[in-house]
Amino acid sequence: MIGRILNRIRYLWIVIILSVLLLAAAVALLVHSVKPRERIPQKGVFVLAEANTVKE
């Protein structure tokens, strides 16, 4: 009887730890996908502000 109780407690802790890890992974994925992406230009490539605007 004590063995079954200890077995259930061990499985309960495993489920709790896995749930916390899954929740942490979901939050990390959410934060990563919401964060704006900053693009760093390639080395030696310069972009002028006037080149991006359309002149009529």
Secondary structure, 3 states (H helix, E strand, C coil): CHHHHHHHHHHHHHHHHHHHHHHHHHHHHHHHHHCCCCCCCCCCCCCCHHHHCCCC
